[in-house]
Amino acid sequence: MPISHHAFGHHGFGVHHAYGGGSWITHMVVSSVIHALIYGAIFRVLRHLSLGEVLLLVVIVIAVLYYGNRNRGQRRWPP
């Protein structure tokens, strides 16, 4: 069975289409730049926090993600 390129975690950011189809190397470079910007912003924020504050922030983020995704398929949006 042939494997589609969509099975390899396409982000949906439009990178593939924004660069005229591009190649895997273009996608890799753009993705690396985006990740570097995100990690840079995270580390700039965390640099000024103590270890206890970082641990508390990690626990809060994990709890929010857990409880946010726990009922993902059971949400009932108002009509």
N, C-alpha and C positions, 0 to 999 in steps of 0.2 A: 504494500500500500504506500503510495507516495505521500510524503509529509509536506504540508503546506507551509509556506513561510509565515503565515498568520499564527501558527502554533508556537512560535518562538517569542512570545511576549511583546507584541507590537503595542507601543504605548498609546497610540491614538492622538498624539500631539500634532499630527499632520506633517511630521518631519519628512516622511517619505515623499509626500506629494508637494511639499513646499520647495523642494530642491529638484523638481523636474523628474521625479522617479528615483534619482540618486542610486547609490549603491550601499552595500553594507558598511563600507568604510566611512561614508558620509554620515550615516545614521550613528555609527559608533562615536565619531568625533563630536557630533552635535549632542548626543546623549552624555558623553563624558563632560562636556562643558557645562551642561545643565546640572548634572550631579555635582560638579565642583562648586558651582555657585550656591547650590542648596546647602552642601556640607560646610562651605565657608561661612554662610550666614548662621548656621546652627552653632558652629564652633565659636564665632564671635560673641554670640549670646551666652553660651555656656562658660566662656572664659572668666566672666565676672561673678559666677556663682560658686558657692562653697560645695564641697562634696555632698553634704547633707541635703542642700537645696537641689542639686542635680538628681540625687536618688529620689527625692520626693517628686520632682518633676517627671522622672521616668515612670514611677508608680502611677501617677495621675494620668499620664498619656496612655499607658497600657490599659488602665481601667476604662478610660473613655473609649478607646478602640474596641476593647472587649465587649463592653455593654452596648456600644453602638452597632456592632456587627452581630451580636447575639440574637437579636430579634429582627434581623434584616429581612428575612422572608415572611415575617408575620405582621409587618406594618400595615395599618389600615389608614390610608389617606382619606381625608374628608372629600366628599363628592363635590 
